[in-house]
Amino acid sequence: MASTADVSGLTELNGPPEQRSDDAHGYYTPAPEKLVDAKAPTGLIKDRWTTRKMENRLVNPANRRKLDVIIVGTGLAGGSAAATLGEAGYNVKSFCYQDSPRRAHSIAAQGGINAAKNYKEDGDSTYRLFYDTVKGGDYRSRESNVYRLAEVSANIIDQCVAQGVPFARDYAGLLDNRSFGGVQVSRTFYARGQTGQQLLIGAYQAMERQVAAGTVTQYTRHEMLEVIVVDGKARGIIARDLVTGEIETHLADVVVLASGGYGNVFYLSTNAMGSNVTASWRAHRKGAYMANPCYTQIHPTCIPVSGDHQSKLTLMSESLRNDGRIWVPKNKEDCTKDPRDIPEEDRDYYLERIYPSFGNLVPRDIASRQAKNMCDEGRGVGPMVGDFRRGVYLDFADAIARLGEDAVREKYDNLFDMYERITGENPYQVPMRIYPAVHYVMGGLWVDYDLQSNIPGLFVTGEANFSDHGANRLGASALMQGLADGYFVLPNTIRDYLADGPFEQIDESHPAVVEARTSVEERIDKFLSIGGSRSADSFHKELGNIMWEYCGMERSEDGLRKAIDMIRELKAEFWTNLKVLGTADSLNQSLEKAGRVIDFIELGELMCIDALNRRESCGGHFRAESQTEDGEALRHDEEFAYVAAWEFGGEGGLPVLHKEDLIYTAIEMKQRSYK
């Protein structure tokens, strides 16, 4: 990390990129001017957030009671934002499609949450967390946003401890830490293998306190189907009651999307089955830019696919890589043997061999690609799925011998139990089998430093925005971002926008409101009237196969062009051959799925165009044409050090590419190395 450059934030350390290649020519329209974040702070990196908070205007308590805020999503980002803004005195409406806010997908997070507390006295600091996050994201994130994230991380832990979140503690009663991929310090706070659940309960109970106080109103089993834009500003949403089918209009002074990521575009992922992109995509079609959609994260430690019957994959926490060792047989003929019968000298601990400095704790994108490489070489383990074995071993024999089974059980018991229930194998006795799976997305709606999209009044938090993780998220940073945005960032930035309120009152008869509602009703009628022969699920599964094959762990120009053609054909068939059973005026999951799947199809096309345009490899985006001699990702900063923010080009039109240059003043861009 040592550098002789001025990394205080006062000197630009790289120039603006100039793209020379144009693989996606003909698939998009370039914007005439560069995109600039007008809220981006300058000055010393360590002072930027403090300065911005002081510059933001305040809203007096009496006026807060006159202002309405809609928040879509009740995970860590949405739940914490609702609790905080409700406590501040705003009138908050909270929406989720689940039957309880506690069922938000944040509950599935396992491993932990990062914070620069340096409790282990191992050299951690705010700057080191900032450095690790930017490097882990392969230098494709905004430095000001990432430094702010690192800066407020310590506050998150204090907040959650005060709420009663049962973080693990050491023998002396102090909060314990463990390590995650891409770092060489221990900064991850955890609650066994259920950290997300415990953090979500903390945010949920804080929100429920505001529900009881009357500042937050909950709308469960409601799905946002359109954003209402009046005179260029977001002023509400159109939602469908998933139980009665009623289309509802909800108006407000500001709208916050905290609706999560779009990993289910791949059909098979670790996301909850209901996770979708509809809230973000409807906003995109209304003018909000979609940034870096091709940046998707493939998690290396998931239970492997077992056949074509599956509709979901299961995560095994990255925390397991603290004590588990990853290996495959050196010899292909050993792949069918019981792993306990393979002697040590015939095992290839390939991550420890290739990356001796970080070993099994390399970042997720690197660990995933190497697992794929091992299986592509014919050294995968487990049952044949298709034409090869999709699995590598995660072995705890050494940890059990070193620490004892009781100590390992204390750290990971719920994860081991879950693995055994799913696979029927006891990981205390037999190595786990793992394989990469889609887990998270770094892309999302474009936001400025204040977390506001290019549509005034539309704010985006958590995984739904693009701002913090670049091309690859480090483990245990999703929970950090969600709670940072909801508890500390959004409440300090949204007030600058709301300081202009109360805004002009509008009602349901306003032409823009009527247009939004009518478009939703016509879309639903269209789904029901097609009368084809294929279910929405069948289209989703076919889309997932296309995306995994051509826009998954490895991408190429030819493959991406083929994928775009296939997706366009799939979209055309969807609108002519979809079959939706039932009616619109009742619970109808087939109808729900139809709306979500067509949004995934349109998103999938944009993801492939974005991946085709970016002829470099960075983080989770690996182009076969751009790699080093030993197969590592090769960036081209002089061409692609920018955020790709895509504007909807209209029905049948080409998307418009806006470029926001990434200029670093507090960190030098280098080719990543974890060796």
TIKE-554728 format. One record per residue (C-alpha): z, x, y; residue number from 0; chain. Coordinates in steps of 0.25 Angstrom, whole numbers, plus 5000, padded with zeros to 4 digits. Each point is the difference from the previous one (the first is absolute). Example, Ala and Ser with C-alpha at 12.3 -4.5 7.8 and 13.67 -1.06 7.14 Angstrom:
REM TIKE-554728
SITE   up east north   k c
SITE 5031 5049  4982   0 A
SITE 4998 5006  5014   1 A
REM end
This chain:
REM TIKE-554728
SITE   up east north   k c
SITE 5000 5000  5000   0 A
SITE 5002 5012  5009   1 A
SITE 4989 5001  5011   2 A
SITE 4998 5008  5013   3 A
SITE 4993 4988  5007   4 A
SITE 5007 4992  5010   5 A
SITE 5004 4987  4993   6 A
SITE 5009 4994  5010   7 A
SITE 4990 4989  5004   8 A
SITE 4995 5006  5012   9 A
SITE 4987 5007  4995  10 A
SITE 4988 4994  4993  11 A
SITE 4998 5008  4987  12 A
SITE 4987 4994  4996  13 A
SITE 4988 4995  5007  14 A
SITE 4993 4986  4998  15 A
SITE 4992 4999  4987  16 A
SITE 4985 4998  5000  17 A
SITE 4994 4994  4988  18 A
SITE 4987 5005  4995  19 A
SITE 4998 4994  4986  20 A
SITE 4997 4985  5000  21 A
SITE 5000 4995  4985  22 A
SITE 5003 4986  5004  23 A
SITE 4988 4999  5010  24 A
SITE 4995 4986  5000  25 A
SITE 5013 4994  4995  26 A
SITE 5007 5000  5013  27 A
SITE 4998 5000  5015  28 A
SITE 5006 5011  5008  29 A
SITE 5009 4996  5012  30 A
SITE 4994 5006  5013  31 A
SITE 5014 5006  5005  32 A
SITE 5012 5007  4993  33 A
SITE 5012 4991  4997  34 A
SITE 5012 5004  5008  35 A
SITE 5015 4996  4998  36 A
SITE 5004 4997  5015  37 A
SITE 5014 5000  4996  38 A
SITE 5000 5014  4993  39 A
SITE 5011 5008  5007  40 A
SITE 4999 5014  5004  41 A
SITE 5010 5011  5003  42 A
SITE 5009 5007  4991  43 A
SITE 4999 4994  4986  44 A
SITE 5016 4999  4999  45 A
SITE 5000 4992  5013  46 A
SITE 4989 4990  4998  47 A
SITE 5007 4989  4993  48 A
SITE 5012 5000  5010  49 A
SITE 4991 5000  5012  50 A
SITE 4992 4989  4994  51 A
SITE 5012 4991  4998  52 A
SITE 5004 5003  5014  53 A
SITE 4987 4996  5006  54 A
SITE 4999 4987  4992  55 A
SITE 5004 4988  5009  56 A
SITE 5012 4992  4996  57 A
SITE 5001 4985  4998  58 A
SITE 5013 4993  5005  59 A
SITE 5008 4992  4990  60 A
SITE 4997 4987  5007  61 A
SITE 4985 5002  4999  62 A
SITE 5001 5004  4985  63 A
SITE 5005 4986  4997  64 A
SITE 4987 4995  5005  65 A
SITE 4991 5009  4992  66 A
SITE 4994 4997  4986  67 A
SITE 4997 5011  4990  68 A
SITE 4992 4997  4987  69 A
SITE 5003 5010  4989  70 A
SITE 4991 5000  4987  71 A
SITE 5007 5006  4988  72 A
SITE 5014 5002  4996  73 A
SITE 5000 5014  4994  74 A
SITE 5007 5011  5006  75 A
SITE 4992 5001  5012  76 A
SITE 4999 4985  5003  77 A
SITE 5014 4997  4995  78 A
SITE 5007 5011  5009  79 A
SITE 4991 4996  5012  80 A
SITE 5004 4985  4998  81 A
SITE 5015 5004  5000  82 A
SITE 4999 5009  5011  83 A
SITE 4992 4991  5010  84 A
SITE 5008 4988  4996  85 A
SITE 5013 5008  5003  86 A
SITE 4994 5004  5014  87 A
SITE 4998 4985  5003  88 A
SITE 4985 4997  4998  89 A
SITE 4996 4987  4992  90 A
SITE 4994 5006  4987  91 A
SITE 4992 4993  4990  92 A
SITE 4999 5007  4987  93 A
SITE 4989 4997  4989  94 A
SITE 4999 5004  4986  95 A
SITE 4992 4995  4988  96 A
SITE 5011 5002  4991  97 A
SITE 5011 4990  4997  98 A
SITE 5010 5009  5006  99 A
SITE 4999 5012  5009 100 A
SITE 5008 5008  4990 101 A
SITE 4987 5000  4991 102 A
SITE 4992 5008  5010 103 A
SITE 4994 5012  4993 104 A
SITE 5009 5010  5007 105 A
SITE 5010 4996  4989 106 A
SITE 4991 5008  4989 107 A
SITE 5002 5013  5007 108 A
SITE 5008 5009  4991 109 A
SITE 5002 5015  5004 110 A
SITE 5006 5001  5014 111 A
SITE 4999 5001  5015 112 A
SITE 4998 5013  5007 113 A
SITE 5009 5004  5012 114 A
SITE 5002 5014  5007 115 A
SITE 5015 5000  4999 116 A
SITE 5000 5014  4993 117 A
SITE 5013 4996  4992 118 A
SITE 4996 5011  4990 119 A
SITE 4999 5011  5010 120 A
SITE 4987 5004  4995 121 A
SITE 4993 5002  5012 122 A
SITE 4995 4986  5003 123 A
SITE 4998 4995  5015 124 A
SITE 4993 4990  5008 125 A
SITE 4988 5010  5002 126 A
SITE 5000 5003  4985 127 A
SITE 4999 4985  4996 128 A
SITE 4989 4999  5011 129 A
SITE 4993 5012  4995 130 A
SITE 5001 4996  4985 131 A
SITE 4994 4986  5003 132 A
SITE 4988 5005  5008 133 A
SITE 4997 5010  4990 134 A
SITE 5002 4991  4989 135 A
SITE 4990 4990  5007 136 A
SITE 4990 5011  5000 137 A
SITE 5000 5001  5015 138 A
SITE 4994 4986  5002 139 A
SITE 5012 4993  5007 140 A
SITE 5004 4999  5015 141 A
SITE 5011 5011  5003 142 A
SITE 5007 4992  5010 143 A
SITE 5002 4988  4991 144 A
SITE 5005 5009  4988 145 A
SITE 5010 5008  5009 146 A
SITE 5006 4987  5004 147 A
SITE 5001 4995  4986 148 A
SITE 5007 5013  4996 149 A
SITE 5009 4999  5013 150 A
SITE 5005 4986  4997 151 A
SITE 5001 5002  4985 152 A
SITE 5015 5004  5001 153 A
SITE 5003 4988  5007 154 A
SITE 4995 4991  4989 155 A
SITE 5010 5006  4990 156 A
SITE 5011 4997  5009 157 A
SITE 4995 4986  5002 158 A
SITE 4999 4997  4985 159 A
SITE 5014 5007  4997 160 A
SITE 5006 4991  5010 161 A
SITE 4993 4988  4994 162 A
SITE 5007 5004  4986 163 A
SITE 4987 5005  4993 164 A
SITE 5006 5007  4988 165 A
SITE 4993 5014  5001 166 A
SITE 5004 5010  4989 167 A
SITE 5011 5009  5003 168 A
SITE 5005 5013  4995 169 A
SITE 5013 5004  4993 170 A
SITE 5007 5001  5014 171 A
SITE 4995 4987  5005 172 A
SITE 4989 5005  5009 173 A
SITE 4986 4994  5000 174 A
SITE 4991 5007  4990 175 A
SITE 4986 5005  5001 176 A
SITE 4989 5003  4991 177 A
SITE 4986 5006  5002 178 A
SITE 4986 4994  5000 179 A
SITE 4986 5005  4999 180 A
SITE 4994 5009  5011 181 A
SITE 5013 5006  5005 182 A
SITE 5010 5011  4996 183 A
SITE 5013 4993  5006 184 A
SITE 5008 4989  4995 185 A
SITE 5000 4989  5010 186 A
SITE 4998 4987  4992 187 A
SITE 5011 4990  5000 188 A
SITE 5000 4991  4988 189 A
SITE 5007 4989  4993 190 A
SITE 4997 5003  4985 191 A
SITE 4986 4995  4998 192 A
SITE 5001 4987  5008 193 A
SITE 5000 5006  5015 194 A
SITE 4990 4990  5005 195 A
SITE 5008 4988  4994 196 A
SITE 5013 5005  5007 197 A
SITE 4994 5002  5013 198 A
SITE 4993 4987  5000 199 A
SITE 5013 4993  4997 200 A
SITE 5006 5007  5012 201 A
SITE 4988 4995  5009 202 A
SITE 5000 4987  4994 203 A
SITE 5015 4997  5002 204 A
SITE 4998 5005  5015 205 A
SITE 4989 4990  5002 206 A
SITE 5008 4989  4993 207 A
SITE 5011 5002  5010 208 A
SITE 4990 4997  5011 209 A
SITE 4995 4988  4992 210 A
SITE 5014 4995  5000 211 A
SITE 5001 5003  5015 212 A
SITE 4987 4992  5003 213 A
SITE 4992 5011  5006 214 A
SITE 4991 5002  4987 215 A
SITE 4993 4988  4993 216 A
SITE 4994 5003  4986 217 A
SITE 4987 4995  4994 218 A
SITE 5000 5003  4986 219 A
SITE 4988 4996  4991 220 A
SITE 4991 5001  5012 221 A
SITE 4987 5009  5000 222 A
SITE 4994 5004  5013 223 A
SITE 4985 4997  5000 224 A
SITE 4996 5003  5015 225 A
SITE 5005 5006  5012 226 A
SITE 4998 4992  5013 227 A
SITE 4994 5008  5012 228 A
SITE 5001 4994  5014 229 A
SITE 4993 5007  5011 230 A
SITE 5000 5013  4992 231 A
SITE 5015 4999  4996 232 A
SITE 5006 4997  4987 233 A
SITE 5008 4987  5002 234 A
SITE 5003 4994  4986 235 A
SITE 4995 4998  4986 236 A
SITE 4995 4990  4991 237 A
SITE 5008 4999  4987 238 A
SITE 4999 4992  4987 239 A
SITE 5012 4994  4994 240 A
SITE 4998 5005  4985 241 A
SITE 5008 4988  4994 242 A
SITE 4994 4988  5008 243 A
SITE 4986 5006  5004 244 A
SITE 5003 4996  5015 245 A
SITE 4993 5008  5010 246 A
SITE 5010 5004  5011 247 A
SITE 4998 5005  5014 248 A
SITE 5011 5010  5005 249 A
SITE 4999 5005  5015 250 A
SITE 5008 5011  5006 251 A
SITE 5000 5011  5011 252 A
SITE 4997 5011  4990 253 A
SITE 4996 5002  4986 254 A
SITE 5005 5011  4991 255 A
SITE 4993 5003  4986 256 A
SITE 5009 5007  4990 257 A
SITE 4993 4995  4988 258 A
SITE 4998 5013  4992 259 A
SITE 4989 5007  4994 260 A
SITE 4987 4997  4993 261 A
SITE 5001 5008  4987 262 A
SITE 4997 4988  4992 263 A
SITE 4985 5001  5004 264 A
SITE 5000 5009  4987 265 A
SITE 5005 4988  4992 266 A
SITE 5009 5009  4992 267 A
SITE 5011 5006  5008 268 A
SITE 5015 5001  5001 269 A
SITE 5000 4990  5011 270 A
SITE 5006 4986  4998 271 A
SITE 4989 4990  4994 272 A
SITE 5001 4992  5013 273 A
SITE 4998 5012  5010 274 A
SITE 4987 4998  5008 275 A
SITE 4993 5004  5012 276 A
SITE 4997 4986  5006 277 A
SITE 5009 5001  5012 278 A
SITE 4995 5014  5004 279 A
SITE 4985 4996  4997 280 A
SITE 5000 4987  5008 281 A
SITE 5005 5008  5012 282 A
SITE 4989 5010  4997 283 A
SITE 4990 4989  5000 284 A
SITE 5006 4996  5014 285 A
SITE 4998 5013  5006 286 A
SITE 5011 5009  4995 287 A
SITE 4995 5014  4996 288 A
SITE 5002 5004  4985 289 A
SITE 5004 5015  5000 290 A
SITE 4997 5010  4989 291 A
SITE 4999 4989  4989 292 A
SITE 4995 5010  4990 293 A
SITE 5013 5008  5000 294 A
SITE 5007 4994  4987 295 A
SITE 5011 5006  4992 296 A
SITE 5000 5002  4985 297 A
SITE 5014 5002  4995 298 A
SITE 5001 5010  4989 299 A
SITE 5012 4994  4992 300 A
SITE 4996 4987  4995 301 A
SITE 5000 4993  4986 302 A
SITE 4986 5002  4995 303 A
SITE 4989 4989  4998 304 A
SITE 5001 4995  4986 305 A
SITE 4988 4991  5000 306 A
SITE 4991 4990  5007 307 A
SITE 5010 4989  4999 308 A
SITE 5009 5005  5011 309 A
SITE 5001 4995  5014 310 A
SITE 5010 5009  5006 311 A
SITE 5006 5014  4998 312 A
SITE 5014 5005  5001 313 A
SITE 5005 5012  5008 314 A
SITE 5009 5010  4995 315 A
SITE 5008 5006  5012 316 A
SITE 4995 5014  5005 317 A
SITE 5015 5003  5000 318 A
SITE 4998 5003  4985 319 A
SITE 4992 5012  5003 320 A
SITE 5013 5007  5005 321 A
SITE 5005 5001  4986 322 A
SITE 4988 4997  4991 323 A
SITE 4989 5010  4997 324 A
SITE 4985 4996  4999 325 A
SITE 4992 5006  4989 326 A
SITE 4988 4997  4990 327 A
SITE 4996 5007  4987 328 A
SITE 4993 5013  5002 329 A
SITE 4991 4997  4988 330 A
SITE 4992 4987  4999 331 A
SITE 5003 4998  4986 332 A
SITE 5015 4999  5003 333 A
SITE 4998 4987  5009 334 A
SITE 5003 4991  4988 335 A
SITE 5012 5007  4995 336 A
SITE 5015 4995  5003 337 A
SITE 5003 5008  5013 338 A
SITE 5013 5005  4993 339 A
SITE 4992 5007  4990 340 A
SITE 4992 5008  5010 341 A
SITE 5006 5014  5002 342 A
SITE 5004 5005  5014 343 A
SITE 4989 5011  4999 344 A
SITE 4989 4989  4998 345 A
SITE 5004 4992  5012 346 A
SITE 4993 5001  5014 347 A
SITE 5010 4997  5011 348 A
SITE 4988 5000  5009 349 A
SITE 5006 4997  5013 350 A
SITE 5010 5011  4999 351 A
SITE 4989 5009  4996 352 A
SITE 4990 4997  5011 353 A
SITE 5011 4998  5011 354 A
SITE 5011 5009  4997 355 A
SITE 5007 4998  5014 356 A
SITE 5001 4985  4999 357 A
SITE 4998 4998  4985 358 A
SITE 5002 4985  4996 359 A
SITE 5003 4996  5014 360 A
SITE 4986 5002  5006 361 A
SITE 4995 4988  5009 362 A
SITE 4996 4988  4993 363 A
SITE 4985 5002  5003 364 A
SITE 5000 5014  4993 365 A
SITE 5008 4995  4988 366 A
SITE 4991 4988  4998 367 A
SITE 4987 5008  5000 368 A
SITE 5005 5011  4991 369 A
SITE 5005 4989  4990 370 A
SITE 4986 4994  5001 371 A
SITE 4994 5014  4997 372 A
SITE 5008 5002  4988 373 A
SITE 4996 4987  4994 374 A
SITE 4985 5003  5004 375 A
SITE 5001 5013  4992 376 A
SITE 5004 4992  4988 377 A
SITE 5015 5004  5000 378 A
SITE 5006 4986  5003 379 A
SITE 5010 4994  4991 380 A
SITE 5003 4986  4995 381 A
SITE 4991 4989  4995 382 A
SITE 4985 5000  5003 383 A
SITE 4997 4991  5011 384 A
SITE 4985 4999  5001 385 A
SITE 4994 5014  4997 386 A
SITE 5012 5009  5003 387 A
SITE 5015 5001  5000 388 A
SITE 5006 4996  5013 389 A
SITE 5014 5007  5000 390 A
SITE 5008 5013  5002 391 A
SITE 5014 5002  4996 392 A
SITE 5012 5000  5009 393 A
SITE 5011 5007  4992 394 A
SITE 5015 5000  5002 395 A
SITE 5004 5008  4988 396 A
SITE 5004 5012  5009 397 A
SITE 5007 4992  5010 398 A
SITE 5009 4993  4989 399 A
SITE 5003 5013  4994 400 A
SITE 5004 5006  5014 401 A
SITE 5007 4988  5006 402 A
SITE 5004 4992  4988 403 A
SITE 4995 4986  4996 404 A
SITE 5011 4993  5008 405 A
SITE 4996 5007  5013 406 A
SITE 4985 4997  4998 407 A
SITE 5004 4985  4997 408 A
SITE 5008 4999  5013 409 A
SITE 4988 5004  5008 410 A
SITE 4989 4993  4994 411 A
SITE 5006 4989  4990 412 A
SITE 4993 4988  5005 413 A
SITE 4986 5008  5001 414 A
SITE 5002 5004  4985 415 A
SITE 5004 4986  4996 416 A
SITE 4988 4994  5007 417 A
SITE 4991 5010  4993 418 A
SITE 5005 4997  4986 419 A
SITE 4999 4985  5002 420 A
SITE 4985 5002  5004 421 A
SITE 4996 5010  4990 422 A
SITE 5010 4999  4989 423 A
SITE 5003 5015  5000 424 A
SITE 5013 5007  5004 425 A
SITE 4998 5010  5011 426 A
SITE 5013 5007  4996 427 A
SITE 4994 5004  4987 428 A
SITE 4985 5000  5002 429 A
SITE 4993 5004  5013 430 A
SITE 4995 4990  5009 431 A
SITE 4985 4998  5001 432 A
SITE 4995 4998  5015 433 A
SITE 4986 4999  5007 434 A
SITE 4996 4998  5014 435 A
SITE 4999 4986  5006 436 A
SITE 4997 4994  5014 437 A
SITE 5013 4999  5007 438 A
SITE 4999 5000  5015 439 A
SITE 4990 5000  5011 440 A
SITE 5001 5009  5013 441 A
SITE 4989 4993  5007 442 A
SITE 5003 4987  5007 443 A
SITE 4998 4993  5013 444 A
SITE 4998 5010  5012 445 A
SITE 5012 5000  5010 446 A
SITE 5004 5008  5012 447 A
SITE 5013 5008  5002 448 A
SITE 5007 4987  5003 449 A
SITE 4995 4994  4986 450 A
SITE 4991 4990  5008 451 A
SITE 4986 4998  4994 452 A
SITE 4988 5000  5009 453 A
SITE 5002 4984  5002 454 A
SITE 5011 4999  5010 455 A
SITE 5012 4993  4995 456 A
SITE 4997 5003  4985 457 A
SITE 5010 5011  4995 458 A
SITE 4999 5006  4986 459 A
SITE 5011 5007  4992 460 A
SITE 5003 5007  4987 461 A
SITE 4989 5002  4990 462 A
SITE 4991 4990  5007 463 A
SITE 4997 5010  5011 464 A
SITE 4994 5014  4998 465 A
SITE 5008 5008  5010 466 A
SITE 5010 5010  4992 467 A
SITE 4995 5005  4987 468 A
SITE 4986 5006  5002 469 A
SITE 4992 5001  4988 470 A
SITE 5012 5001  4990 471 A
SITE 5014 4994  5001 472 A
SITE 5011 5009  4995 473 A
SITE 5010 4993  4990 474 A
SITE 5012 4993  5006 475 A
SITE 4993 4999  5014 476 A
SITE 4995 4985  4998 477 A
SITE 5015 4995  5001 478 A
SITE 5002 5009  5012 479 A
SITE 4988 4995  5008 480 A
SITE 5003 4985  4997 481 A
SITE 5014 5001  5005 482 A
SITE 4997 5009  5011 483 A
SITE 4990 4991  5005 484 A
SITE 5008 4987  4999 485 A
SITE 5014 5005  5004 486 A
SITE 4997 5011  5011 487 A
SITE 4985 5001  5004 488 A
SITE 4995 4985  5002 489 A
SITE 5012 4995  5007 490 A
SITE 4998 5011  5010 491 A
SITE 4985 4998  5002 492 A
SITE 4998 4986  4999 493 A
SITE 5009 4997  5012 494 A
SITE 4990 5007  5009 495 A
SITE 4990 4990  4997 496 A
SITE 5010 4988  5000 497 A
SITE 5005 5005  5014 498 A
SITE 4987 4992  5006 499 A
SITE 5005 4987  4993 500 A
SITE 5003 4989  4999 501 A
SITE 4985 4998  4999 502 A
SITE 4992 4988  5003 503 A
SITE 5003 4988  4990 504 A
SITE 4989 4996  4991 505 A
SITE 5000 4988  4990 506 A
SITE 4992 4997  4988 507 A
SITE 4989 4993  5008 508 A
SITE 4996 5013  5006 509 A
SITE 4985 5003  4996 510 A
SITE 5004 5014  4994 511 A
SITE 5011 4993  4991 512 A
SITE 4991 4989  4996 513 A
SITE 4989 5010  4996 514 A
SITE 5010 5009  4992 515 A
SITE 5005 4988  4992 516 A
SITE 4986 4994  4998 517 A
SITE 4995 5013  4994 518 A
SITE 5011 5000  4990 519 A
SITE 4998 4986  4996 520 A
SITE 4985 5002  4998 521 A
SITE 5002 5013  4992 522 A
SITE 5009 4992  4991 523 A
SITE 4990 4989  4998 524 A
SITE 4990 5010  4997 525 A
SITE 5008 5007  4989 526 A
SITE 5002 4986  4994 527 A
SITE 4986 4995  5001 528 A
SITE 4992 5012  4994 529 A
SITE 5002 4995  4986 530 A
SITE 4995 5012  4992 531 A
SITE 5005 5006  4987 532 A
SITE 5008 5012  5003 533 A
SITE 5015 5001  5004 534 A
SITE 5005 5008  5012 535 A
SITE 5007 5009  4990 536 A
SITE 4987 5004  4993 537 A
SITE 4994 5004  5013 538 A
SITE 5013 5008  5004 539 A
SITE 5000 5007  4986 540 A
SITE 4985 5004  5002 541 A
SITE 5003 5005  5014 542 A
SITE 5012 5008  4995 543 A
SITE 4991 5007  4990 544 A
SITE 4990 5004  5010 545 A
SITE 5010 5005  5010 546 A
SITE 5007 5008  4989 547 A
SITE 4988 5006  4995 548 A
SITE 4993 5004  5013 549 A
SITE 5011 5000  5011 550 A
SITE 5012 5004  4992 551 A
SITE 5005 5014  4997 552 A
SITE 4986 5007  5002 553 A
SITE 4989 4995  5009 554 A
SITE 4986 5004  5001 555 A
SITE 4988 4997  5009 556 A
SITE 4992 4994  4989 557 A
SITE 5012 4992  4994 558 A
SITE 5004 4994  5013 559 A
SITE 4986 4995  5004 560 A
SITE 4999 4994  4986 561 A
SITE 5014 4993  5002 562 A
SITE 4995 4995  5013 563 A
SITE 4988 4993  4994 564 A
SITE 5009 4995  4988 565 A
SITE 5010 4994  5010 566 A
SITE 4989 4993  5008 567 A
SITE 4995 4994  4988 568 A
SITE 5014 4996  4996 569 A
SITE 5002 4993  5013 570 A
SITE 4987 4992  4999 571 A
SITE 5004 4995  4987 572 A
SITE 5014 4997  5004 573 A
SITE 4994 4990  5011 574 A
SITE 4991 4993  4990 575 A
SITE 5007 5001  4986 576 A
SITE 5015 4998  5003 577 A
SITE 5008 4990  4993 578 A
SITE 5013 4995  5007 579 A
SITE 5007 4989  4992 580 A
SITE 5010 4990  5006 581 A
SITE 5001 4995  5015 582 A
SITE 5004 5005  5013 583 A
SITE 5012 4991  5002 584 A
SITE 5009 5005  4990 585 A
SITE 5005 5013  4993 586 A
SITE 4987 5007  4996 587 A
SITE 5001 5015  4996 588 A
SITE 4985 5000  4997 589 A
SITE 4997 4996  5014 590 A
SITE 5010 5011  5005 591 A
SITE 4993 5011  4992 592 A
SITE 4986 4996  5004 593 A
SITE 5004 5003  5015 594 A
SITE 5006 5013  4996 595 A
SITE 4989 5005  4991 596 A
SITE 4989 4998  5010 597 A
SITE 5008 5008  5011 598 A
SITE 5002 5011  4989 599 A
SITE 4985 5000  4998 600 A
SITE 4996 5001  5014 601 A
SITE 5011 5011  5002 602 A
SITE 4995 5007  4988 603 A
SITE 4986 5002  5006 604 A
SITE 5006 5005  5013 605 A
SITE 5009 5010  4992 606 A
SITE 4987 5006  4993 607 A
SITE 4993 5001  5013 608 A
SITE 5012 5007  5006 609 A
SITE 5001 5010  4988 610 A
SITE 4985 5002  5001 611 A
SITE 5000 5004  5014 612 A
SITE 5012 5010  4998 613 A
SITE 4992 5011  4993 614 A
SITE 5013 5008  4998 615 A
SITE 5012 5000  4991 616 A
SITE 5014 4998  5006 617 A
SITE 5012 4994  4993 618 A
SITE 4997 4988  4991 619 A
SITE 4985 5000  5005 620 A
SITE 4993 5010  4990 621 A
SITE 4985 5002  5002 622 A
SITE 4994 5007  4988 623 A
SITE 4990 5007  5010 624 A
SITE 5012 5006  5008 625 A
SITE 5009 5009  4991 626 A
SITE 5004 5014  4999 627 A
SITE 4996 5009  4989 628 A
SITE 5013 4997  4992 629 A
SITE 4998 4985  5002 630 A
SITE 5010 4997  5011 631 A
SITE 4997 4991  5012 632 A
SITE 4992 5007  5011 633 A
SITE 5001 4994  5014 634 A
SITE 4990 5001  5012 635 A
SITE 5009 4999  5012 636 A
SITE 4988 5004  5010 637 A
SITE 4993 4987  4995 638 A
SITE 5011 4990  4996 639 A
SITE 5013 5003  5007 640 A
SITE 5000 4985  5005 641 A
SITE 5005 4987  4997 642 A
SITE 4988 4990  4995 643 A
SITE 5003 4987  5006 644 A
SITE 4990 4989  4996 645 A
SITE 4997 4988  5008 646 A
SITE 4995 4987  4993 647 A
SITE 4985 4999  5003 648 A
SITE 4999 4985  4998 649 A
SITE 4995 4992  4988 650 A
SITE 4988 5008  4994 651 A
SITE 5001 5011  5011 652 A
SITE 5004 5015  4998 653 A
SITE 5014 5005  5003 654 A
SITE 5002 5008  5012 655 A
SITE 5007 5013  4999 656 A
SITE 5009 5005  5011 657 A
SITE 5006 5014  4999 658 A
SITE 5013 5004  5005 659 A
SITE 5001 5015  5001 660 A
SITE 5012 5007  4993 661 A
SITE 5005 5011  5010 662 A
SITE 5012 5008  4995 663 A
SITE 5010 5006  5010 664 A
SITE 5012 5002  4991 665 A
SITE 4994 5005  4987 666 A
SITE 4989 5009  4996 667 A
SITE 4989 4994  4991 668 A
SITE 4999 5008  4987 669 A
SITE 4994 4997  4986 670 A
SITE 5011 4995  4992 671 A
SITE 5006 5009  4989 672 A
SITE 5011 4997  4990 673 A
SITE 4998 5012  4991 674 A
REM end
